[in-house]
Amino acid sequence: MNEPAPSPTKTPLESPVVAPVLKPPRRRTRVLPVVGGLFIVLTLTVVISEQVESRDDFANSELATGVEERWGAPVDQPAPSVRAAPSGTVFTSLEALPLSRQHVTVDASMNYRKRGLRYFSGFDFDFTGQYAVANPKPHDIDVAFVFPIEVNKAQVLMSDLQFLVDGQPAPLELGDERNRLVWTGRIAKGEARQFTIRYRARGLDSFQYRLDPSLPAKDVKLHVAVVGGDNFDYPAGALSASTVSQSKDGIGLDWAFSTLESGVTLGVRLPSLKTWDTIIATMARRAWFPFLALVALLMGLGVKHRRPLAFYETPLVASLFGMTFVLIAYLSAFLMFEIAWPLSVLGLGAIFVTWLKRLMPDEPSKTFVGLWAAAMVVPTLAVVAQGYTGLIYTVELLAGLVGALVLSTRKSVRGWLDDSAVRSAGVTS
């Protein structure tokens, strides 16, 4: 008989193979790269902002002095003075005589001078002063008409100097120290003399016309026409213009007074271009906030594509982001800001988009372009348009909020969020 086959030896039931529980990455492994990247951005931007500001301090001292020596200085033109004595007497006790008319015209054309990151408000101008001196005495008087030239002629670079008396050319006498134009002559009783002074020069930053503080002034008119700029200000202590007119070519300012009991200062601080050194320093100091927003958006894309940034990739993003501001600052020292900024942002932005496209090939390139633009264009615009900074930031935040609300209504986004929540719950359970 065939014996029954032996039953197989029973072995203890083997435990089923259980997949290891995947623990979520510790929080510090996600935070440390962001902190490191923020440290890199702060280091780069703080260093470059301090460099730019130190250059600004330098521009306000030594560099400004060099520009003045080569180009010109702020123009401070005192009004002429008249001293009189009875005819036939010795000029031992001269009496101050007020001018009966002062009509001054200054036609300025802006010619900005760039040194490094700083633009200086250089300008060429034509000065025309028409003056009248009347003899109020019952006898003839001998007068000395003195037109001060207090600025250094080598700096202002005066040229085409003309001096007319009663419409006729008169000899030019610049005095012993060559710092004033002097004319001496006689004015019969009841008569007046007309003086015209013209010269061409160039200056820097401001033009001021100072009336004699010790004498009353009559029939005072000053007209300043500026071509090539539309923003202006008044120097400290200067009287504001009576009327201001603006056109597409420039501005016109007029002062007109029939009488003034005491001398005042009339003048204008010439139009200036934007202080790009200050703007670049401000951009760099505020860069940390756009960087954090950029990293947050990149982290969101990483979750979407299940490809988060590695611990070494966040510092790379930070370095590229911070170096953009460094490149803008140094290129602006040699090129116009309007050229240096696009070159820097577009050049490094192309590297940024190309690199991220290789990390997340399924994401459209326009997404990365939008991230870079949001991190660079909007913050820059908020600094350049200084009067609208708060509005620009508010609109940007509202746009982000509206975008989040719109995305939250889409089924694909809601499904992805729900799946992410389920996966997260399954991993942590």
ZIZI-V11780 format. One record per backbone hydrogen bond with DSSP energy under -1.0 kcal/mol. CO is the residue of the C=O (numbers start at 0). NH is the residue of the N-H. If there is no record, write none. Layout:
co=CO nh=NH
co=CO nh=NH
This chain:
co=26 nh=29
co=26 nh=30
co=27 nh=31
co=30 nh=34
co=31 nh=35
co=32 nh=36
co=33 nh=37
co=34 nh=38
co=35 nh=39
co=36 nh=40
co=37 nh=41
co=38 nh=42
co=39 nh=43
co=40 nh=44
co=41 nh=45
co=42 nh=46
co=43 nh=47
co=44 nh=48
co=45 nh=49
co=46 nh=50
co=47 nh=51
co=48 nh=52
co=49 nh=53
co=50 nh=54
co=51 nh=55
co=52 nh=56
co=53 nh=57
co=54 nh=58
co=55 nh=59
co=57 nh=60
co=57 nh=62
co=60 nh=64
co=61 nh=65
co=62 nh=66
co=63 nh=67
co=64 nh=68
co=65 nh=69
co=66 nh=70
co=72 nh=203
co=74 nh=207
co=76 nh=209
co=80 nh=145
co=81 nh=96
co=82 nh=143
co=83 nh=94
co=84 nh=141
co=85 nh=88
co=89 nh=91
co=94 nh=83
co=100 nh=131
co=101 nh=220
co=102 nh=129
co=103 nh=222
co=104 nh=127
co=105 nh=224
co=106 nh=125
co=107 nh=226
co=108 nh=123
co=112 nh=119
co=114 nh=117
co=117 nh=114
co=119 nh=112
co=119 nh=121
co=120 nh=204
co=121 nh=110
co=122 nh=202
co=123 nh=108
co=124 nh=200
co=125 nh=106
co=126 nh=198
co=127 nh=104
co=128 nh=196
co=129 nh=102
co=130 nh=194
co=131 nh=99
co=131 nh=100
co=132 nh=192
co=134 nh=189
co=139 nh=86
co=140 nh=186
co=141 nh=84
co=142 nh=184
co=143 nh=82
co=144 nh=182
co=145 nh=80
co=146 nh=180
co=151 nh=154
co=151 nh=155
co=152 nh=156
co=155 nh=201
co=158 nh=199
co=161 nh=197
co=162 nh=169
co=163 nh=195
co=164 nh=167
co=167 nh=164
co=172 nh=181
co=173 nh=179
co=178 nh=148
co=180 nh=146
co=182 nh=144
co=184 nh=142
co=186 nh=140
co=187 nh=190
co=190 nh=134
co=192 nh=132
co=193 nh=165
co=194 nh=130
co=195 nh=163
co=196 nh=128
co=197 nh=161
co=198 nh=126
co=199 nh=158
co=200 nh=124
co=202 nh=122
co=203 nh=205
co=204 nh=269
co=205 nh=74
co=206 nh=267
co=207 nh=76
co=208 nh=265
co=209 nh=78
co=211 nh=214
co=216 nh=259
co=218 nh=101
co=219 nh=256
co=220 nh=103
co=221 nh=254
co=222 nh=105
co=223 nh=252
co=224 nh=107
co=225 nh=250
co=226 nh=109
co=232 nh=268
co=234 nh=237
co=242 nh=253
co=244 nh=251
co=248 nh=227
co=249 nh=246
co=250 nh=225
co=251 nh=244
co=252 nh=223
co=253 nh=241
co=253 nh=242
co=254 nh=221
co=256 nh=219
co=257 nh=218
co=259 nh=216
co=263 nh=210
co=264 nh=238
co=265 nh=208
co=267 nh=206
co=268 nh=232
co=273 nh=275
co=274 nh=278
co=275 nh=279
co=276 nh=280
co=277 nh=281
co=278 nh=282
co=279 nh=283
co=280 nh=284
co=281 nh=285
co=283 nh=286
co=286 nh=290
co=287 nh=291
co=288 nh=292
co=289 nh=293
co=290 nh=294
co=291 nh=295
co=292 nh=296
co=293 nh=297
co=294 nh=298
co=295 nh=299
co=296 nh=300
co=297 nh=301
co=298 nh=302
co=299 nh=303
co=300 nh=304
co=301 nh=306
co=309 nh=312
co=309 nh=313
co=312 nh=316
co=313 nh=317
co=314 nh=318
co=315 nh=319
co=316 nh=320
co=317 nh=321
co=318 nh=322
co=321 nh=325
co=322 nh=326
co=323 nh=327
co=324 nh=328
co=325 nh=329
co=326 nh=330
co=327 nh=331
co=330 nh=333
co=330 nh=334
co=335 nh=338
co=335 nh=339
co=336 nh=340
co=338 nh=342
co=339 nh=343
co=340 nh=344
co=341 nh=345
co=342 nh=346
co=343 nh=347
co=344 nh=348
co=345 nh=349
co=346 nh=350
co=347 nh=351
co=348 nh=352
co=349 nh=353
co=350 nh=354
co=351 nh=355
co=352 nh=356
co=353 nh=357
co=354 nh=358
co=355 nh=359
co=359 nh=362
co=363 nh=366
co=364 nh=368
co=365 nh=369
co=366 nh=370
co=367 nh=371
co=368 nh=372
co=369 nh=373
co=370 nh=374
co=371 nh=375
co=372 nh=376
co=372 nh=377
co=375 nh=379
co=376 nh=380
co=377 nh=381
co=378 nh=382
co=379 nh=383
co=380 nh=384
co=383 nh=385
co=384 nh=387
co=387 nh=391
co=388 nh=392
co=389 nh=393
co=390 nh=394
co=391 nh=395
co=392 nh=396
co=393 nh=397
co=394 nh=398
co=395 nh=399
co=396 nh=400
co=397 nh=401
co=398 nh=402
co=399 nh=403
co=400 nh=404
co=401 nh=405
co=402 nh=406
co=403 nh=407
co=405 nh=408
co=406 nh=409
co=409 nh=413
co=410 nh=414
co=411 nh=415
co=412 nh=416
co=413 nh=417
co=414 nh=418
co=415 nh=419
co=416 nh=420
co=417 nh=421
co=418 nh=422
co=419 nh=423
co=420 nh=424
co=421 nh=425
co=422 nh=426
co=423 nh=427
co=424 nh=428
